[in-house]
Amino acid sequence: MNELAADGIPVTVTCRVLNIARQPYYRWRARPVTGTEFERAYRANALFDAHRDDPEFGYRLLADEARDAGSSMADRTAWRICSSMGWWSAFGKKRGRNGKKTGPPVHDDLVRRDFTAAAPNRLWLADITEHRTAEGKLYLCAVKDACSNRIVGYSIDSRMTSRLAVTALTNAFARRGDTAGCVVHTDRGSQGGFIRSSQHRCLGLIVDGCQGLRRASSSRVSCVVVS
């Protein structure tokens, strides 16, 4: 618009053609965009790109992805931008109308906090942990047999996605052979900023995608039965 005005075209005519009001234009002329606003826009773009590629990530993991892409920011800054733009994890807790929380899922808790087993391949416990290294964060998903207390399957990755848990369970199934009747138990707690962890989503994918598996869970846990 400045170039058109320099060529002799009145601002009033340009605003009428573009169907915009003159007052915002003059306010912008009086107060141009600051460097801080430009920096915030670049950070928001980096967070949006990370959120588009991995919608299951919470703001902390989105901040890690943005920093890897060259846009440095604190986790709190990432939270502020994501909160203002409404970029939430795809597995965040959904709330009902008027701010009311939805009720727990209507599935049975197959373990009932009895984390013991009389024989191998009857109960497996799985979890995801985060480890900081000199080269960045690593995520470990381990599957433990409740009878022998041995790790029967695991996977390591630099990103906490559903594939991390899928690989660990696939590794456990391949190593243990006959797993008919085995119950795979995980929590549904927060991991790295998630309201629900990737392991819960992973188990859902396995249940839906593999014949012979069915799921049962309470409001705090998720279980899979291998039949």
N, C-alpha and C positions, 0 to 999 in steps of 0.2 A: 504494500500500500504506500510505503514511503517512496518507492521508485515511481509509482504512478503519479503521486503528488508532485514529484520533481519534474515529471514530464508535462505538467500543467493540467492534469485531470483533478478536479476538486475532490476532496475527501468525501463530501456529501454524496456525490455521484457514485463513487466507488462503493461506499457503504450501502447505497440503495441497490446497486447491481448485485453485490454479494449478500444482500439481505441480512445485514448486521447493523447493530446500533452504533451510533458515533461515540456515545459516552464510554463504553468499554475500551474503544480504541484510544481515546484521549487519556483514559486512566493508565493504559499500558504504556503510552508515550511518556507519561509523567513518572511512572514507576516500572522500569524495565525489569525483566527477569534477572534475579541475582545469581551469583555463582553457587550459593547454597541450594537454591531451587533446582539449578541444573544438576548438581551432584545428587540431590534426592531423586530426580527423574532418572538418572543413569542407574542408581541403585534399585529403583523400582523396576526398571526394565530388566535388570539382571535377575531379580527375584521372580518376576513374572515368567521369564524364560525357564528358570529352574522349576517353578510350579507347573508350568505347562508340560514339561518333560516328565516330572515325577509328582503327580497330584497327591500322592499319599504322604509326601514329606511334610513335617511340621516346620515352623519358622526357623528352628535351629539348623536343621539339615538344609533348608533353603539358603540360609546364610552361608553355610559351608560351601554349597555349590556356587553361590555368587562370588565368594572370595576366590574360589578356584578359577572362576572366569575373569578375575582381575578387578572386581569391584569390592574394595575393602569396606567393611562395616562391622559394628558390634551386633551381638545377638539382639540386644534391646532395640537397636535401630531397625533391624529386620522385623522384629515383632510389631513395632509401631507402624511400619509401612504395610505389612501384611494385614494388620488389624484394620487399618483405615481403608484398605482396598478390598477387604473381604476375601482374602486368599487363605482359606483354611485347608487343613489336611482332609483328604477325601474320607478318612476313617475317623474323623472327630465325632464326638457324641452329638447326635442329632437331638434337638429339643423340640417338643411339641408346641402347640400354640400357647400364647400368653406366657412364654418362658418356662412352661412345665416340662420336666424331663419325661422321656418315654420310659415305659416299664421294662423290666428285665425280660430276656427272651424266654420263651416257654419250652425249654429243653431240660432234660434231666442231667444232674451232675453225677457222672458215673463213678467218680473217685471219692467224693464226700470227705476230702481232706485226709484220707487214709493212704499215705504215700508209701505203702509197703506192698510187696508181691511175694507169693509163695514159690514162684518159678520164673525163669527167664522168659522174656517176650510176653509178659502179661500186662505190664504197666511201664510205659516210657514217659519220662518227664523232659520237657524241652523249654529252652529259654534263650534269649539273645542278650549278649553283653557287649558293651562298647569299651575299646582299649585305645588309649592314646600312644602313638609311637613318634619317633623322630621324623618320620615321613608322612604323618597324618593319622587320621582315625582308622581303626580297623574294627569290624563287627564280627563277632563269633556267635554262631548258632550251634548249640550242642544238644544232643539227645542222649539221655541217661536211662539205663535200665534200672528200675526201682529195686529189683531183686539183687543184682550183683553190684550195683553202684558203679558200673563201668559205662564209659562213653561209647555208645554203639554207633553213633553217626555225628558228623559235624561238618560245618562249612565256614569259610572265612571270606570276607569281601570288604572292599573299601566303602561300599554303600549298603545301607540297610533297606533292601527291597524284599519283595515277596520271594524272589528267586533264592535268597539266602536261606530261608527256612525250607523251601521246596528241595533244594540240593541236600540239606542236612537229612531230611526224612528219606529222600531217595537213597542216600548213602547208607542209612541205617537199614532200610528194607533189603538192600543188596547184600549187606554183610551178615545179617542175622538169619536169612533163609525163611523158615516157616514162622510167620508172624500172625497166623490166624487167631482171632480173638484178642489181639493186643489192643490196649487202650493207650492212645497218645494224649497226654494232658499238658496244657500250657495255661499260663495266666492270661489275662487281658489287660495288663497294666500298661503304664506309659513307658516308652523307650525313646530317648532322644527327642522329646518334645511331642511325641504322638500321644493322643488320647487313647487310641487303640494301637497295639503294636502290629508290625508287619506279620508276625508269626500267626496271629489270629486270622488275618486275611489269607495267608498261605494255606492254612489248614482248610479254610473254606474252599479254596481252589482245588485242593487235592480231593476233598470230599465230592465236589461237583464233577471233577474230571476223571476219577478213577473208579472202576467198578469194584464193589466189595468193600467200600468204606462208607461209614455213616457217622454223623456228628451228633453229639449231645453236649450241651453246655448250660451253665448257670449264669447269673449276672456277673460272676467274677472269673469263671474259667471257661475253657473250651476243650472238648475232648473229641477224639476220633477213634472209632472202633474199626479194626481190621478184621474182616470176616472172610 
